[in-house]
Amino acid sequence: MSITVNLYYTGKDGAARRFAEEMISSGLVDQIRAEEGNERYEYFFPMNDPETVLLIDRWKDQAALDFHHKTPMMAKIAALRDKYHLRLRVERFTDAPK
């Protein structure tokens, strides 16, 4: 049962896009994608809201997501979010049982 988490990062004056760009250029995105159980980690830019970035984050199961949340990368992500003064909204979805 996979878990998908949609994270909406919203800022001002292009801050959300710069956050996503720094996540990629710093190598954090590649590190997260390489984690055991990560199935997807991609940024999208809503056409109707230029100040928001959507991250679609998908994990194999809750154990993989819990492990990710305990890694040192989470502190780095939080520091970048603070650096760019972003607000965060989260949606969580699980696959329906087969």
Backbone bond lengths (Angstrom), bond angles and torsions (degrees), N, CA, C in turn:
res aa  C-N    CA-C-N  psi(-1)  N-CA   C-N-CA  omega(-1)  CA-C   N-CA-C  phi
1 M - - - 1.445 - - 1.526 108.89 -
2 S 1.315 117.50 109.43 1.458 122.09 179.21 1.517 111.19 -80.04
3 I 1.320 114.05 153.29 1.463 122.40 177.73 1.517 107.90 -119.48
4 T 1.316 116.35 127.77 1.456 121.68 176.54 1.516 108.60 -113.25
5 V 1.316 115.67 131.01 1.463 121.74 178.69 1.517 107.12 -120.85
6 N 1.328 115.68 121.42 1.462 121.39 174.11 1.519 107.70 -97.28
7 L 1.316 116.16 121.94 1.462 121.54 179.31 1.524 108.06 -114.81
8 Y 1.315 116.14 123.64 1.459 122.44 178.85 1.519 108.31 -104.61
9 Y 1.333 116.17 112.92 1.462 122.11 177.22 1.529 107.39 -99.09
10 T 1.330 117.17 123.40 1.459 121.19 -178.07 1.516 109.55 -126.26
11 G 1.333 114.95 135.21 1.457 120.87 179.39 1.513 110.63 -143.46
12 K 1.332 115.10 -152.05 1.465 121.84 -179.96 1.526 109.32 -132.94
13 D 1.314 115.46 151.92 1.469 122.43 172.87 1.533 113.36 54.60
14 G 1.334 117.15 38.68 1.460 120.72 176.51 1.517 115.49 82.07
15 A 1.336 117.42 9.93 1.471 120.80 -176.44 1.523 112.64 -62.08
16 A 1.325 117.87 -38.20 1.468 120.12 -178.04 1.529 110.96 -64.91
17 R 1.313 116.65 -41.22 1.464 120.09 178.22 1.532 110.24 -65.90
18 R 1.329 117.75 -41.97 1.476 120.43 178.30 1.526 110.52 -63.48
19 F 1.333 117.33 -37.14 1.471 121.58 175.38 1.527 109.88 -58.00
20 A 1.333 116.87 -51.50 1.470 120.65 -178.70 1.529 110.45 -61.61
21 E 1.319 116.84 -41.46 1.466 120.15 178.70 1.522 111.48 -62.27
22 E 1.332 117.04 -39.80 1.470 119.48 179.00 1.525 111.12 -71.73
23 M 1.321 117.25 -35.04 1.472 119.53 175.17 1.528 109.87 -57.78
24 I 1.321 116.27 -41.34 1.465 120.69 -179.49 1.529 110.78 -73.17
25 S 1.333 117.44 -50.74 1.467 120.10 -175.47 1.525 112.99 -66.49
26 S 1.324 117.93 -27.10 1.467 121.25 179.66 1.527 112.60 -77.02
27 G 1.334 117.11 -12.96 1.462 120.49 -178.00 1.519 113.87 90.98
28 L 1.326 117.99 -4.99 1.470 120.11 -179.35 1.526 111.73 -61.07
29 V 1.318 117.28 -40.65 1.465 119.88 -179.18 1.525 110.37 -62.11
30 D 1.311 117.71 -45.05 1.468 120.30 178.70 1.525 111.32 -62.11
31 Q 1.327 117.56 -39.23 1.465 121.16 178.59 1.526 110.70 -63.68
32 I 1.326 116.70 -42.44 1.467 120.35 -179.70 1.527 109.94 -66.55
33 R 1.319 116.67 -44.21 1.468 120.03 179.57 1.527 111.97 -61.40
34 A 1.327 116.98 -27.83 1.463 121.49 -179.64 1.529 112.81 -82.44
35 E 1.321 117.55 -9.66 1.462 120.48 -179.30 1.527 110.99 -65.64
36 E 1.318 115.14 144.47 1.460 122.13 175.42 1.533 109.46 -56.77
37 G 1.308 116.49 125.77 1.464 120.88 175.72 1.512 115.23 93.07
38 N 1.345 118.21 -7.65 1.470 118.80 177.35 1.518 108.74 -77.72
39 E 1.328 115.93 129.08 1.454 121.17 -179.94 1.529 113.05 -110.11
40 R 1.325 116.49 -21.65 1.466 119.95 -179.87 1.521 108.80 -163.32
41 Y 1.322 115.62 140.57 1.461 122.19 175.11 1.513 106.25 -153.56
42 E 1.349 116.38 94.20 1.460 121.16 -174.06 1.515 111.25 -137.89
43 Y 1.322 115.07 142.89 1.461 122.38 176.16 1.526 111.02 -98.21
44 F 1.322 115.16 143.15 1.464 122.57 176.64 1.526 108.24 -135.00
45 F 1.324 115.52 153.49 1.459 121.30 -177.93 1.520 108.89 -119.11
46 P 1.341 118.21 109.62 1.461 120.92 179.83 1.531 111.45 -60.32
47 M 1.310 116.10 134.17 1.468 120.68 -178.32 1.520 112.45 -66.44
48 N 1.332 117.03 -30.32 1.462 119.95 -176.06 1.526 113.91 -94.40
49 D 1.329 117.52 4.42 1.466 120.66 -178.95 1.528 109.60 -147.01
50 P 1.327 118.20 87.52 1.463 120.67 -176.11 1.533 114.52 -68.50
51 E 1.311 117.76 -8.51 1.468 120.70 -179.29 1.537 112.96 -99.77
52 T 1.327 116.30 8.36 1.464 120.93 -179.96 1.516 110.50 -123.42
53 V 1.326 115.24 143.37 1.459 123.48 171.93 1.521 107.05 -120.91
54 L 1.322 116.10 133.54 1.459 122.25 176.00 1.516 108.83 -101.32
55 L 1.316 116.42 126.45 1.469 122.30 172.34 1.517 107.49 -105.99
56 I 1.324 116.54 123.96 1.467 120.79 171.24 1.516 106.60 -101.44
57 D 1.321 114.51 117.70 1.462 124.49 -172.11 1.529 107.00 -122.20
58 R 1.340 117.73 115.01 1.471 120.58 -174.81 1.525 109.75 -123.61
59 W 1.338 114.48 135.27 1.464 121.45 -176.75 1.518 110.76 -128.07
60 K 1.324 115.32 150.31 1.463 122.27 -177.47 1.519 111.83 -59.47
61 D 1.335 116.04 -41.14 1.464 120.27 -178.07 1.528 109.74 -163.10
62 Q 1.315 116.47 178.03 1.462 120.93 -177.61 1.519 111.96 -64.37
63 A 1.326 117.05 -34.82 1.470 119.87 179.74 1.532 110.96 -62.16
64 A 1.321 116.69 -41.62 1.474 120.26 178.86 1.527 110.72 -65.73
65 L 1.325 117.07 -40.74 1.462 121.22 178.41 1.527 110.79 -66.25
66 D 1.335 116.70 -42.67 1.465 120.20 177.82 1.525 111.14 -60.92
67 F 1.329 117.40 -42.61 1.458 121.15 178.74 1.532 110.08 -61.21
68 H 1.333 116.17 -45.21 1.467 120.89 178.77 1.529 110.79 -57.76
69 H 1.317 116.95 -42.84 1.466 120.56 -178.43 1.527 112.91 -66.53
70 K 1.320 117.89 -16.77 1.469 121.64 179.66 1.526 112.84 -97.21
71 T 1.330 117.50 -0.03 1.460 119.71 -177.46 1.532 110.67 -80.85
72 P 1.326 117.13 157.51 1.469 120.89 176.16 1.529 113.30 -61.30
73 M 1.331 116.88 -20.40 1.471 119.95 178.87 1.517 112.03 -61.12
74 M 1.315 118.06 -29.38 1.465 120.72 -178.40 1.527 110.68 -62.93
75 A 1.323 117.52 -38.21 1.469 120.44 177.59 1.522 110.86 -66.27
76 K 1.338 116.26 -36.95 1.465 120.05 178.01 1.528 111.12 -66.86
77 I 1.330 116.39 -40.96 1.465 120.42 177.89 1.523 110.10 -63.89
78 A 1.334 117.21 -44.02 1.471 121.30 179.01 1.527 110.75 -62.35
79 A 1.326 116.86 -39.56 1.466 120.01 179.07 1.532 110.97 -64.65
80 L 1.332 116.87 -40.59 1.466 119.52 177.27 1.529 111.50 -66.80
81 R 1.314 116.32 -39.40 1.469 120.04 177.53 1.523 109.97 -60.66
82 D 1.326 117.01 -41.55 1.470 121.32 176.97 1.527 111.30 -67.03
83 K 1.317 116.57 -41.45 1.469 121.53 179.96 1.530 111.03 -55.92
84 Y 1.330 115.92 -39.27 1.460 120.58 -177.57 1.536 113.17 -96.76
85 H 1.321 116.63 5.47 1.475 122.57 176.45 1.533 111.46 53.52
86 L 1.333 115.60 52.27 1.458 120.70 -176.33 1.521 112.15 -96.93
87 R 1.321 114.58 145.86 1.463 121.65 168.95 1.526 107.01 -94.01
88 L 1.318 115.85 152.80 1.458 120.89 -175.83 1.524 109.40 -128.71
89 R 1.329 115.68 134.08 1.466 122.09 172.14 1.524 106.60 -127.87
90 V 1.340 116.04 137.88 1.467 121.12 -173.04 1.520 110.70 -124.25
91 E 1.326 115.36 137.55 1.463 123.10 169.59 1.535 107.14 -123.70
92 R 1.324 116.08 142.98 1.452 120.13 -177.34 1.530 108.95 -129.38
93 F 1.343 115.24 136.06 1.458 121.45 -179.14 1.536 109.50 -135.00
94 T 1.313 116.44 144.02 1.458 121.21 172.87 1.518 108.35 -121.32
95 D 1.325 115.42 150.10 1.455 120.04 178.58 1.526 109.60 -66.99
96 A 1.306 115.57 145.85 1.461 120.33 175.22 1.534 109.40 -70.07
97 P 1.312 117.68 142.37 1.487 119.41 178.47 1.527 110.08 -59.63
98 K 1.313 114.38 144.36 1.479 119.35 -179.80 1.514 111.02 -88.24
